[in-house]
Amino acid sequence: MHSATTLAEPSRPTVADFHRVNRGGGLFSEAISQWIGAVFALVAQRLGLRPTALTLTNLVLGLAASVTVVALAGPVAAGTVPAWVVGLVALVGWQISYALDCADGQLARVTGQGSAAGARVDILCDVAAQIALVTALGATAVAQRPSTPAWLVAVFAGTWMVNLVTSVMQSGPNAASMVTSSSLPVRLVKLVRDYGAVIFVAALVLAVAPALTFWLIIAFTLVNGAFLLASITFSAHASLP
């Protein structure tokens, strides 16, 4: 008579496990983007993909969506291409790209595949994707309103990068937040800084009313510029003895 020994199979991570290790991002991002990212991370884990594969896919999709918006900015302004087509491409491309950006970190943390090199690639791809996105919005604003000042587009592009800088600064040992409250009213106000919400609104404007892109970049410039000044003031005050 032979006895069989059954070894317990290691439990496989679930979508909830991946979402549990997300790094936030805001109300919209946590409720939508991070969950989609968790699904992507689960699929990638089952396929044996590394986090960098998701990072590079994020870059390719983000660039493809933005290049499409730039290429068709003129035809949309001329009325030869429907705005909703371009807006839909931007909406789907940017949101999937961002979800993959969420997924690579989740995959790295759950599977223990994180590395300094991978983190650098992630940041560099984020920079490239956001440069393309800013270019797409700037090109649309100029196509829709040729009188758009060059300095406005330049300031818009410069202040947009505050999002990336502060994101990197908040991930280290010296991370700090100006507003630590997690109440719903505060989180609703913080939607203006939630990347998932921001690119959703941007794509919606491109689809429904591309002529408003001029005012959209003004709004983003004011919000990001105000946040930069507030961050400088907050950090300077905290550094005083």
C-alpha positions in Angstrom: 0.0 0.0 0.0 1.5 3.3 -1.0 0.8 6.7 0.6 0.7 9.8 -1.4 2.0 13.1 -0.2 0.2 16.1 -1.5 2.2 19.3 -1.5 0.2 22.5 -1.2 0.5 24.7 -4.3 1.6 28.2 -3.6 -1.3 30.6 -3.8 -1.3 32.7 -7.0 -1.9 36.5 -6.6 -5.3 37.9 -7.5 -6.4 41.2 -9.0 -7.1 42.4 -5.4 -3.5 41.5 -4.4 -2.1 43.6 -7.2 -4.4 46.5 -6.5 -3.6 46.4 -2.8 0.0 47.5 -3.4 -0.9 50.4 -5.7 0.7 53.8 -5.0 -2.5 55.8 -5.2 -2.6 58.7 -7.6 -6.0 60.2 -6.6 -9.7 59.3 -6.4 -10.1 58.6 -10.2 -6.8 56.7 -10.5 -7.5 54.5 -7.5 -11.1 53.8 -8.5 -10.4 53.1 -12.2 -6.8 53.2 -13.5 -5.3 51.2 -10.6 -7.9 48.5 -10.9 -7.4 48.2 -14.7 -3.7 48.2 -14.0 -4.2 45.3 -11.5 -5.9 43.3 -14.2 -3.0 44.0 -16.6 -0.5 43.1 -13.9 -2.3 39.8 -13.2 -2.3 38.9 -17.0 1.4 39.8 -17.2 2.2 37.7 -14.2 0.4 34.7 -15.7 2.3 35.2 -19.0 5.6 35.5 -17.3 6.2 39.1 -18.4 8.5 41.4 -16.5 7.5 44.9 -15.3 9.7 46.6 -17.9 7.6 44.9 -20.7 4.6 46.8 -19.4 6.6 50.0 -19.0 7.7 49.9 -22.7 4.2 49.0 -23.9 2.9 52.0 -21.9 5.3 54.2 -23.8 4.4 52.8 -27.2 0.7 53.2 -26.7 1.0 56.7 -25.1 3.3 57.9 -28.0 1.0 56.4 -30.6 -2.1 58.1 -29.2 -0.3 61.5 -28.9 1.3 61.3 -32.4 -2.2 60.6 -33.8 -3.6 63.7 -32.1 -0.7 65.8 -33.4 -1.0 64.4 -37.0 -4.7 65.0 -37.1 -4.9 68.3 -35.3 -5.0 70.3 -38.6 -7.6 68.1 -40.3 -9.8 68.2 -37.2 -9.5 72.0 -37.2 -10.4 72.1 -40.9 -13.4 69.8 -40.4 -12.1 67.0 -42.6 -11.7 64.6 -39.7 -14.4 64.1 -37.0 -13.1 65.3 -33.6 -14.8 62.4 -31.8 -12.5 59.9 -33.7 -9.4 61.7 -32.5 -10.8 62.1 -29.0 -11.7 58.4 -28.8 -8.1 57.4 -29.9 -6.7 59.8 -27.2 -9.1 58.5 -24.5 -8.4 54.8 -25.1 -4.7 55.2 -25.8 -3.9 57.5 -22.9 -6.0 55.6 -20.4 -4.6 52.2 -21.3 -1.1 53.6 -21.3 -1.6 55.1 -17.8 -3.2 51.8 -16.6 0.0 50.0 -17.8 2.0 52.6 -16.0 0.1 51.6 -12.8 0.5 47.9 -13.6 4.3 47.8 -13.9 4.8 49.0 -10.4 2.1 46.6 -9.0 3.7 43.7 -10.8 7.2 44.6 -9.6 6.0 44.9 -5.9 3.9 41.7 -5.8 6.4 39.5 -7.6 9.5 41.0 -6.2 10.9 42.0 -9.6 11.6 45.6 -8.7 15.0 47.1 -9.5 16.7 50.4 -9.6 17.2 50.1 -13.4 13.5 49.3 -13.8 12.5 52.3 -11.8 14.7 54.5 -14.0 13.2 53.1 -17.2 9.7 53.8 -15.7 10.5 57.4 -15.0 12.1 58.0 -18.3 9.2 56.4 -20.2 6.8 58.6 -18.2 8.7 61.7 -19.2 8.7 60.7 -22.9 4.9 59.9 -22.8 4.0 63.1 -21.1 6.1 65.2 -23.4 4.2 63.6 -26.3 0.9 64.3 -24.5 1.8 68.0 -23.9 2.8 68.3 -27.5 -0.6 66.8 -28.6 -2.5 69.3 -26.5 -0.3 72.2 -27.6 -0.6 71.3 -31.3 -4.4 71.0 -31.0 -4.7 74.4 -29.3 -2.6 76.1 -32.0 -4.5 74.3 -34.8 -7.8 75.4 -33.4 -6.6 78.9 -32.5 -3.6 80.0 -34.6 -3.2 83.1 -32.5 -2.3 81.0 -29.4 0.9 82.7 -28.0 4.1 80.6 -28.2 4.9 81.6 -24.6 1.7 80.1 -23.4 2.4 76.7 -24.9 6.0 76.9 -23.5 4.7 77.8 -19.9 2.1 75.1 -20.2 4.7 72.5 -21.1 7.0 73.6 -18.4 4.5 73.6 -15.6 3.0 70.3 -16.7 6.3 68.6 -15.7 5.6 69.6 -12.1 3.4 66.5 -12.0 6.3 64.2 -12.7 8.8 66.0 -10.4 6.5 66.0 -7.4 5.5 62.4 -8.1 9.2 61.3 -7.9 9.8 63.5 -4.8 6.9 61.9 -3.0 8.2 58.4 -3.5 11.4 58.7 -1.5 12.2 58.7 2.3 11.7 62.4 2.5 8.2 62.4 1.0 5.7 64.8 2.3 2.3 66.2 1.4 0.9 69.7 1.9 -2.6 68.3 2.5 -2.7 65.1 4.4 -6.5 64.8 4.8 -8.1 61.9 3.0 -11.7 63.2 3.4 -13.9 63.0 0.3 -14.2 66.8 -0.2 -10.4 67.1 -0.2 -10.0 64.1 -2.5 -12.5 65.7 -4.9 -10.6 68.9 -5.0 -7.4 66.9 -5.6 -8.9 65.5 -8.8 -7.3 68.5 -10.6 -4.0 66.8 -9.8 -5.1 63.3 -10.5 -3.4 62.2 -13.7 -6.1 59.7 -14.7 -8.8 62.3 -14.3 -6.7 64.9 -16.1 -6.1 62.9 -19.2 -9.8 61.8 -19.2 -10.9 65.4 -19.3 -8.3 66.3 -21.9 -9.4 63.5 -24.2 -13.1 64.5 -23.7 -12.4 68.0 -24.7 -10.6 66.8 -27.8 -13.6 64.6 -28.7 -16.4 67.0 -27.9 -15.1 70.6 -28.2 -11.5 70.7 -29.4 -11.8 74.5 -29.8 -11.7 74.6 -26.0 -8.2 73.1 -25.8 -6.8 76.7 -25.7 -8.7 77.3 -22.5 -7.8 73.8 -21.2 -4.1 74.5 -21.4 -4.6 77.8 -19.7 -6.4 76.0 -16.9 -3.7 73.3 -16.6 -1.0 76.0 -16.5 -2.7 77.9 -13.7 -3.3 74.8 -11.6 0.2 73.4 -12.1 1.8 76.8 -11.7 -0.1 77.4 -8.4 0.8 74.0 -7.1 4.5 74.7 -7.9 4.4 77.9 -6.0 2.5 76.4 -3.1 5.0 73.5 -3.0 8.0 75.8 -2.9 6.4 77.8 -0.1 5.5 74.7 1.8 8.9 73.1 1.5 10.7 76.4 2.3 8.7 76.9 5.4 9.3 73.3 6.5 13.1 73.7 6.0 13.3 76.7 8.3 14.6 76.1 11.9 
